[in-house]
């Protein structure tokens, strides 16, 4: 009887040892995956290709605006570079000339100069004033240098010409300003749409795993990044050319003031 109890205890110990060994293996073993292992493509190109139609449309609009802004910046750079060179060349000849008539005959060589265009408009206005019937009544025919009247008309013409020149310089800059102010909001719209798509997929699948959420978040962040990439250069280019235009306006006003002083002193009544 005693031997039977000993054999029973040994069998019980063996069973307990085997049970504990099995439990320890289950505890330290790697847990089984609860969802299939789905490979998530996190590259920028993959995110663009997998983005929804609305997000792709937003990205296309931002990319188009960015290319347009850089094209405008390049064209404005060449415009102001040529304008500066042309104005410097015209000013050198203007301040050396002794006759306005001779300077007017050389206008074909200065078609790119804004100073030359102001001079041409003022010269033609002076010619109209000189040919006015009132001049022949107020000035004898033997006067060598007739004194004109109507300086207000001349100032009005020069002011109008300057305004036209400023309008030409500022053309297309509104596109830069609009891109700089609306680019981040367009990108934010794409971000919101991408996040909405992520939540929609979570609701459909009932899972919030990385494979479900990552594509929408990735395309959302890309939309924001491209929006900022389009807006920041546009603002920098816009501010730069606004400063250049202000300088050109000052130079244009200074030239006009010098020209008016010359004609007032030599051609107009005191």
Secondary structure as the mmCIF struct_conf table of DSSP 4:
data_model
#
loop_
_struct_conf.conf_type_id
_struct_conf.id
_struct_conf.beg_label_comp_id
_struct_conf.beg_label_asym_id
_struct_conf.beg_label_seq_id
_struct_conf.end_label_comp_id
_struct_conf.end_label_asym_id
_struct_conf.end_label_seq_id
HELX_RH_AL_P HELX_RH_AL_P1 UNK A 2 UNK A 28
BEND BEND1 UNK A 29 UNK A 29
HELX_LH_PP_P HELX_LH_PP_P1 UNK A 30 UNK A 33
BEND BEND2 UNK A 34 UNK A 35
BEND BEND3 UNK A 43 UNK A 43
HELX_RH_AL_P HELX_RH_AL_P2 UNK A 44 UNK A 50
BEND BEND4 UNK A 51 UNK A 51
HELX_RH_AL_P HELX_RH_AL_P3 UNK A 53 UNK A 94
TURN_TY1_P TURN_TY1_P1 UNK A 95 UNK A 96
BEND BEND5 UNK A 98 UNK A 98
HELX_RH_AL_P HELX_RH_AL_P4 UNK A 100 UNK A 105
TURN_TY1_P TURN_TY1_P2 UNK A 106 UNK A 106
HELX_RH_3T_P HELX_RH_3T_P1 UNK A 107 UNK A 110
TURN_TY1_P TURN_TY1_P3 UNK A 111 UNK A 112
HELX_RH_AL_P HELX_RH_AL_P5 UNK A 114 UNK A 130
TURN_TY1_P TURN_TY1_P4 UNK A 131 UNK A 131
BEND BEND6 UNK A 132 UNK A 132
HELX_RH_AL_P HELX_RH_AL_P6 UNK A 133 UNK A 138
BEND BEND7 UNK A 139 UNK A 139
TURN_TY1_P TURN_TY1_P5 UNK A 141 UNK A 142
BEND BEND8 UNK A 144 UNK A 145
HELX_LH_PP_P HELX_LH_PP_P2 UNK A 146 UNK A 147
STRN STRN1 UNK A 148 UNK A 148
HELX_RH_AL_P HELX_RH_AL_P7 UNK A 151 UNK A 169
TURN_TY1_P TURN_TY1_P6 UNK A 170 UNK A 172
HELX_RH_AL_P HELX_RH_AL_P8 UNK A 173 UNK A 205
BEND BEND9 UNK A 206 UNK A 206
HELX_RH_AL_P HELX_RH_AL_P9 UNK A 210 UNK A 267
STRN STRN2 UNK A 268 UNK A 268
#
